[in-house]
Structures are given as C-alpha cells and as structure tokens.
C-alpha cells in the first residue's frame, strides 16, 4: 500500500511501540499512589513530561497531558474563556479551523458567547486586515490553527499573537498539523497555549497535550488533582510515554521537511504535466511540506478515490472526521471555491514514510485512469468497477 493520508494519522514508530509495551506490562500502577509501584509510575510520568518539554521548548510544568488535540482545544478555549477578566467574553477564530473546533464555537455561541470568525483570502491565507479589525479590547481569546489540515496553508501565528496581546487577549494555537512536520519551539512562538496530538507525529492515538505558558490562568474542564489540578483523570501512562518517545525520535525535522517538500513538488509537477486540468489549492503560499490539496478538473472525489484505492493508494477527500459526507469542504467554501469544484477536492498528504518510488508509482498509474474520464465527462464520470 502507498499511504498518502499522513494528515489524518501516521503509523506509530517502532520505537514508540517498543517503549509502550513494558509500561503496559510493568508500570501499570496509578501514578498518584504513594506506594512503591505508584511512585515508579510517577517517575516514568515525570521523565516523559521532561522529554516532551525539552523537545518542544517549554517547561515541564507547562505541559498538560490530555486524550488528544480535541480535548486540548476544548480545554484551552473553554478554560481560557472562563478565566478571562470580566468584560472580555468574546472569542475570535479563523473560518477554516478544524470542523470539530468550529462545532465548539457554535456550541459557545448557542450559550451566549460572542464568537467571530476571521476570514481567509482566496488562496487560503488568513486575512490579516480583517483579523486586525476583529481583535479588540473585549476579546478574551483568539484561537488559530498553525497549519490548515486540508490545504496545508500556514497561518501567521506571530502576527496574530502580536495583535492578540496588544488587545489584551490570549492566543491559543492548534498545532496538530504543525508539530512534527516543521521546526517548533514553544518559547519563541508567542502563543499562550498550544495543543497537539500524538497520532499525527508517529505516536499513539488517544494522547495529546496542551502547552500552557507559565502564569496564564486556566479553568479546568475535567476537575481533579492530576496535571496540577488543570486536567483530572488517571494519566494514560503508556500513551504518554509513547508520545514522548515519538517526539524524541523526530530527528532533523527541517531536513525531513525539505525532503518531503521536494517529493510533493515533484508529484504536483508531474500531475500538472500529465493532467493539465489539475488545480492545486494553496500552491503559491507557504504551506506544510507534505500537503497537496487538489482537483482533477471537476471529477467527483469519489471517482478519483476509487481509482486510487484500486491502485493501492490511500488518500482522502479532506479532514478524516468529515470526509464521509457529501457536503463541500468548509475550508474551500471559506476560500470562495464553487461547490462543484469543492466536491472534486482530493487530499494527498505525504510524510516520513513517503518515498520517491511512491510518487513515481502514482504518476505512472493514476493519469492513464483519469485522462479518459476528463476528456469524456468530467462531471459525470461513472464509478470505477
């Protein structure tokens, strides 16, 4: 199988699996217990926290372990909002946040919270002029993804951090797609809180973290004594250890980003040459090295994915949590893309396991399957049988 869906999830690294197994077998005691086995588990938890902090450029006390990025996002938005001073009850997000994050925003709005969305330009980049107009003295929190999960377009975190702090607001950044793919250092980012998930960087599913800058007030959403009272619940030690090992084995992130970017560029150039009807969103703005969000004319995404599946190539139509639906991508809609074009969107996301041979295989085998369909009936192609 040729796996080109790294934005959805990544295979756990062998080192991660090897590190988790002995924790499950031997360090199963509760890290909050005062007896010997519990204290041994607690020491393992502390070591993992120190590793995460060292790799990501923060202090161990700034790491809050969660069940993943979704929980970390909810903890950040709700927790920072509830801790905000009186008179600051407005939240500002981008219009292309992860679908789950936008559902949280709708839930807040239904409960009386004022929520505003920062628009994006036609190329997927954030409209900084609109952001500047929306971020005012009544804003409690600005929440922005570092990189879009569909287009891969990078967001101007530093600029938005400056706008937020000038207005007295906190900034939360969803770095789920960023960490592990591009160099990251929490101490220099300017954000007050950053969330991410283990399974996007070759760690296990079911674990993530919120990095919370020291001194920033946060109201816990799951009450308990764990995580310094900021996130209750017995720690998932095996997964936390797996997350720390995944981060520790990222290697030279900048070097691998260049390698993956070169593979993606070669793939896109080859597709555009073989299939001139190919259109790539976000191609001319900074984006993640491995993300290619494209359409082949107006061929139905189902038709394209069926051909890819027959070739043994795993890809998607966008965000994994919403790709089964028939509605156009909210990201492309926010970019002003017509519905018929948005319904043709295919996401190819490369990663650490991607090779030049994978790109050559796709370029050799996919265009001959799509070219006849594009010539005959680009919008009404029949399913592949």
C-alpha positions in Angstrom: 0.0 0.0 0.0 1.1 3.6 -0.8 0.0 5.6 2.2 -0.7 9.3 1.3 -3.0 10.2 4.2 -0.5 11.4 6.9 -2.6 14.4 7.8 -5.3 12.0 9.0 -3.0 9.9 11.1 0.5 8.4 11.0 1.8 4.9 11.7 3.2 4.6 15.2 7.0 4.4 15.0 8.6 1.1 16.0 10.4 2.8 18.9 7.0 4.0 20.2 5.5 0.6 20.2 8.6 -0.9 21.9 8.6 1.8 24.6 4.9 1.4 25.4 4.8 -2.4 25.8 6.9 -2.6 29.0 4.9 0.3 30.5 1.7 -1.7 30.0 3.3 -4.8 31.4 5.2 -3.4 34.4 4.3 0.2 35.1 0.5 -0.3 35.4 0.2 1.2 38.9 -1.5 4.5 39.5 1.0 7.4 39.4 -1.0 9.1 42.2 -0.5 6.2 44.6 2.1 6.6 47.4 3.4 3.1 47.4 6.4 1.8 45.6 4.8 0.8 42.3 2.8 4.0 42.2 6.0 6.1 42.7 7.8 4.2 40.0 4.9 5.0 37.6 5.1 8.6 38.8 8.8 8.8 38.0 8.1 7.4 34.5 5.5 10.1 34.0 7.9 12.8 35.1 10.6 11.6 32.7 8.1 11.6 29.8 6.9 15.1 30.7 10.5 16.3 30.8 11.2 14.8 27.4 8.1 16.5 25.9 9.2 19.8 27.4 12.8 19.5 26.2 11.8 18.7 22.6 9.1 21.4 22.4 11.0 24.2 24.1 8.8 24.6 27.2 9.0 23.9 30.9 7.7 20.5 32.3 5.2 22.5 34.4 3.8 24.0 31.2 2.8 20.5 29.8 -0.8 19.3 30.4 -1.4 15.8 29.1 -4.8 15.2 27.5 -6.6 12.5 25.5 -5.7 14.3 22.3 -5.9 17.6 20.4 -9.7 17.8 20.5 -9.7 17.7 24.3 -6.7 20.1 24.4 -8.5 22.5 22.1 -11.7 22.4 24.3 -9.6 22.8 27.5 -7.8 25.8 26.0 -10.9 27.6 24.6 -13.3 27.0 27.5 -10.6 27.2 30.2 -9.1 30.5 28.9 -12.5 32.0 28.3 -13.7 31.2 31.8 -10.5 32.6 33.3 -10.7 35.9 31.3 -11.4 39.2 33.2 -14.9 40.5 33.4 -15.9 42.3 30.2 -13.9 40.0 28.0 -16.3 37.4 26.7 -15.7 37.4 23.0 -13.9 34.7 21.1 -12.3 35.0 17.7 -11.4 32.1 15.5 -10.5 31.6 11.8 -13.1 30.5 9.4 -11.0 27.5 8.4 -10.4 25.9 11.8 -10.8 22.1 12.1 -14.5 21.2 11.8 -14.6 20.0 15.4 -13.2 23.3 16.6 -15.9 25.2 14.7 -18.6 23.0 16.3 -17.2 24.0 19.7 -17.5 27.7 18.6 -21.2 27.1 17.6 -21.8 25.5 21.0 -20.3 28.5 22.7 -22.4 30.9 20.6 -25.6 29.0 21.5 -24.8 29.6 25.1 -24.4 33.3 24.8 -20.7 33.7 24.0 -20.0 36.2 21.2 -18.0 34.4 18.5 -16.4 36.0 15.4 -14.7 34.3 12.5 -11.6 35.7 10.8 -12.0 35.2 7.0 -9.3 33.9 4.7 -8.3 35.0 1.2 -8.9 33.1 -1.9 -5.5 31.3 -1.6 -6.3 30.1 1.9 -4.1 32.6 3.8 -5.6 34.4 6.8 -7.0 37.9 6.0 -4.8 39.9 8.5 -6.7 43.1 7.8 -9.9 41.5 8.9 -8.2 39.9 11.9 -6.9 43.3 13.0 -10.4 44.7 12.8 -12.0 41.9 14.8 -9.4 41.6 17.7 -10.4 44.3 20.1 -10.4 45.1 23.8 -13.5 42.9 24.5 -11.8 39.8 23.2 -10.9 37.1 25.8 -9.3 34.6 23.4 -8.1 34.2 19.8 -7.8 30.7 18.6 -6.0 29.9 15.4 -4.6 26.7 13.8 -0.9 26.8 12.9 -1.5 25.0 9.6 -4.7 24.0 7.9 -5.4 20.3 7.9 -6.8 20.4 4.3 -4.9 22.9 2.3 -1.7 22.8 4.4 -1.6 26.6 4.3 0.4 28.1 7.2 -1.2 30.7 9.4 0.6 33.9 10.6 0.9 32.9 14.2 3.4 35.6 15.2 1.4 38.4 13.7 -1.8 37.2 15.3 0.0 36.8 18.6 1.1 40.4 18.4 -2.5 41.5 17.6 -3.9 39.4 20.4 -1.5 40.6 23.1 -1.8 44.2 22.0 -5.6 43.9 22.6 -5.0 42.2 26.0 -6.3 38.8 24.7 -4.9 35.3 25.0 -3.8 33.3 21.9 -4.4 29.6 21.6 -2.8 27.8 18.6 -3.9 24.4 17.4 -0.6 23.0 16.2 -1.9 19.5 15.5 -0.8 19.5 11.9 2.4 21.6 12.5 4.4 19.8 15.3 6.5 17.0 13.8 6.3 18.4 10.3 8.1 21.8 10.7 10.5 23.0 13.4 8.7 24.2 16.6 9.7 26.0 19.8 7.1 27.0 22.2 9.3 29.5 23.9 9.6 31.6 20.8 6.1 31.2 19.3 4.4 33.9 21.2 1.3 31.8 21.9 -0.2 31.4 25.4 -1.4 27.9 24.7 -0.6 25.3 22.1 -2.4 22.0 21.5 -1.3 18.9 19.6 -1.9 15.2 19.2 0.3 12.1 19.4 -1.0 10.2 16.4 -0.1 13.0 13.9 3.6 12.6 14.6 4.0 8.8 14.7 2.9 8.4 18.3 -0.2 6.6 19.7 -3.8 7.6 19.4 -5.7 8.8 22.5 -3.0 11.1 23.8 -2.0 14.7 23.3 -1.1 17.8 25.3 -1.8 21.4 25.9 1.2 23.6 26.4 0.2 26.4 28.7 2.6 29.3 29.2 3.5 29.8 32.8 1.3 32.3 34.6 -1.6 32.1 32.2 -4.9 31.5 34.1 -6.9 28.5 33.0 -10.1 27.0 34.5 -10.0 23.2 34.5 -12.8 21.5 32.5 -12.2 18.0 34.0 -11.8 18.6 37.7 -9.2 16.5 39.5 -5.9 16.7 41.2 -3.8 15.4 38.3 -1.9 17.7 35.9 -1.5 20.3 38.7 -5.3 20.4 39.0 -5.7 21.5 35.4 -6.9 18.2 34.0 -8.3 15.5 36.2 -8.2 11.8 35.5 -5.7 9.0 35.9 -2.9 9.5 33.4 -2.6 7.2 30.4 1.0 6.5 31.2 1.7 4.1 28.3 0.4 6.5 25.7 2.2 9.4 27.4 5.5 7.5 27.3 4.7 6.7 23.6 4.1 10.4 22.9 7.4 11.4 24.5 9.3 8.7 22.5 7.7 9.8 19.3 8.8 13.4 19.9 12.3 12.3 20.9 12.7 10.3 17.6 11.5 13.1 15.3 15.1 13.5 14.1 16.0 16.5 12.0 12.6 18.0 11.3 13.8 20.7 9.0 15.8 18.3 6.9 12.9 15.8 6.6 10.5 18.7 5.8 12.7 19.6 2.8 12.8 16.0 1.6 9.0 15.7 1.8 8.5 19.1 0.2 10.7 18.0 -2.7 8.6 14.8 -3.1 5.4 16.8 -3.1 6.6 19.3 -5.6 7.7 16.6 -7.9 4.4 14.9 -7.6 2.4 18.1 -8.3 4.6 19.0 -11.3 4.1 15.5 -12.7 0.4 15.6 -12.2 0.0 19.0 -13.8 2.1 17.9 -16.8 0.2 14.6 -17.3 -3.3 16.1 -16.5 -3.4 19.8 -17.3 -6.9 20.0 -15.7 -5.2 19.6 -12.3 -5.7 22.5 -9.9 -3.8 22.8 -6.6 -5.1 25.0 -3.7 -2.5 26.9 -1.7 0.3 26.1 -4.1 1.7 29.7 -4.1 1.6 30.5 -0.4 3.6 28.9 2.5 2.2 25.5 3.4 3.0 22.2 5.1 5.7 20.3 3.2 3.6 17.2 2.6 0.2 18.5 1.9 -1.3 18.6 -1.7 -4.9 19.6 -1.9 -6.1 19.4 -5.5 -8.8 18.5 -8.0 -8.7 16.9 -11.4 -11.0 19.2 -13.4 -14.3 18.6 -11.8 -14.1 14.8 -11.5 -16.0 13.6 -8.5 -13.8 13.0 -5.5 -15.4 9.5 -5.1 -14.4 8.6 -8.7 -10.8 9.7 -8.0 -10.6 8.0 -4.6 -11.9 4.7 -6.1 -9.1 4.8 -8.7 -6.6 5.5 -6.1 -7.9 2.7 -3.9 -7.7 0.2 -6.8 -4.1 1.2 -7.2 -3.5 0.6 -3.5 -3.0 4.3 -2.7 -4.6 5.6 0.5 -5.8 9.2 0.2 -8.8 11.2 1.4 -11.2 14.0 0.4 -10.0 16.2 3.3 -10.4 16.0 7.1 -10.8 12.4 8.2 -13.6 13.2 10.6 -15.8 14.7 7.9 -14.7 13.1 4.6 -17.6 10.6 4.6 -20.1 13.4 4.0 -21.3 14.8 0.7 -21.1 18.5 1.6 -18.3 20.6 0.2 -15.3 21.3 2.5 -16.0 24.3 4.8 -12.4 25.3 4.2 -12.8 25.6 0.4 -16.2 27.3 0.9 -14.5 29.9 3.1 -12.0 30.4 0.3 -14.8 31.1 -2.1 -14.4 27.9 -4.1 -17.6 27.0 -6.1 -19.4 23.9 -4.8 -18.8 21.8 -7.9 -15.1 22.4 -7.7 -15.0 21.8 -3.9 -16.8 18.5 -4.3 -13.8 17.4 -6.5 -11.2 18.0 -3.8 -8.7 15.3 -3.1 -6.0 15.5 -0.4 -2.7 13.7 -0.8 -0.7 14.1 2.4 2.9 12.8 2.4 5.0 12.1 5.4 8.1 10.4 6.9 7.3 7.1 5.2 6.8 8.6 1.8 9.4 7.8 -0.9 10.3 8.8 -4.4 9.1 5.4 -5.6 5.7 6.2 -4.2 5.5 9.3 -6.2 6.7 7.6 -9.4 4.1 4.8 -8.9 1.3 7.3 -8.6 2.5 9.3 -11.6 2.8 6.2 -13.7 -0.6 4.7 -12.9 -3.1 7.4 -12.0 -3.1 9.7 -15.0 -4.0 6.9 -17.5 -7.0 6.1 -15.4 -8.2 9.7 -15.1 -7.3 11.2 -18.5 -10.2 9.4 -20.4 -12.7 10.5 -17.8 -11.6 14.1 -18.1 -11.9 14.1 -21.8 -15.3 12.4 -21.9 -17.4 13.7 -19.0 -15.5 15.4 -16.2 -18.6 16.0 -14.0 -20.5 12.8 -14.6 -17.8 10.0 -14.7 -19.1 6.6 -13.8 -17.8 4.7 -10.8 -14.8 2.5 -11.2 -15.7 -1.2 -11.4 
